[in-house]
């Protein structure tokens, strides 16, 4: 199980990862088991293969959006998103 300090809200039973759920703005991918802050970032991490199946891009290599992502307490965040940001629920 991968747990991150300060995460008390969500544990995904299939992978055991934890993250701080921030309303509907945090998304955990059931395929690659990575968590993203923001719907756009979640959508960007997936692409379609030539056969129409969904592929997940490697979150640790964010060249696909030409931006650096930061892993904060189990969630990938884009630039300019400070660690202490709190979204409405």
C-alpha positions in Angstrom: 0.0 0.0 0.0 1.3 3.5 -0.9 0.2 6.0 1.7 1.1 9.7 1.9 1.3 11.7 5.1 -1.7 13.9 5.7 -4.1 11.9 3.5 -7.1 10.8 5.4 -9.9 11.1 2.9 -9.6 8.4 0.3 -8.0 4.9 -0.1 -8.5 3.1 -3.4 -9.2 -0.5 -2.4 -7.8 -2.0 -5.7 -4.4 -0.4 -5.5 -4.1 0.8 -1.8 -3.0 4.3 -2.8 -4.2 7.2 -0.7 -4.9 10.8 -1.6 -6.6 14.0 -0.3 -9.9 14.2 -2.1 -10.7 17.8 -3.0 -14.4 17.7 -4.0 -15.0 16.7 -7.6 -11.7 18.2 -8.7 -9.6 15.3 -7.8 -9.7 12.2 -10.0 -8.1 8.8 -9.5 -7.6 6.7 -12.6 -8.9 3.1 -12.2 -6.6 2.0 -15.0 -3.1 3.4 -14.1 -3.9 4.2 -10.4 -2.6 7.7 -10.5 -4.5 10.6 -9.0 -4.8 14.1 -10.6 -5.8 17.5 -9.3 -8.1 19.0 -11.9 -10.4 17.5 -14.6 -8.2 18.9 -17.4 -5.1 17.3 -16.1 -6.9 14.0 -15.6 -8.2 14.2 -19.2 -4.7 15.0 -20.5 -3.2 11.9 -19.0 -5.4 9.7 -21.2 -5.2 9.2 -24.9 -6.7 6.9 -27.4 -4.7 4.1 -29.1 -5.2 3.4 -32.8 -7.5 0.6 -31.9 -9.7 3.0 -29.8 -8.6 1.7 -26.4 -7.6 4.1 -23.7 -3.9 4.6 -22.9 -2.6 6.3 -19.8 0.4 8.6 -20.2 3.3 8.4 -17.7 2.6 11.1 -15.2 6.2 11.3 -14.1 7.1 12.4 -17.7 4.8 15.3 -18.4 6.3 16.2 -21.8 2.9 15.4 -23.3 1.5 18.7 -21.8 4.9 20.5 -22.0 4.7 21.3 -18.3 6.2 19.9 -15.1 3.9 18.0 -12.8 4.5 17.7 -9.1 3.4 14.8 -6.9 2.0 16.3 -3.7 0.5 13.9 -1.1 -0.4 11.3 -3.7 -1.9 13.7 -6.4 -0.2 15.0 -9.5 -0.5 18.8 -9.8 0.3 21.2 -12.6 2.5 24.3 -12.3 1.2 27.2 -10.3 -0.9 24.9 -8.1 0.6 25.4 -4.5 0.6 22.5 -2.1 -1.8 24.2 0.3 -4.5 24.9 -2.3 -8.0 23.9 -1.2 -10.8 23.5 -3.6 -14.5 23.9 -2.8 -16.3 20.6 -2.3 
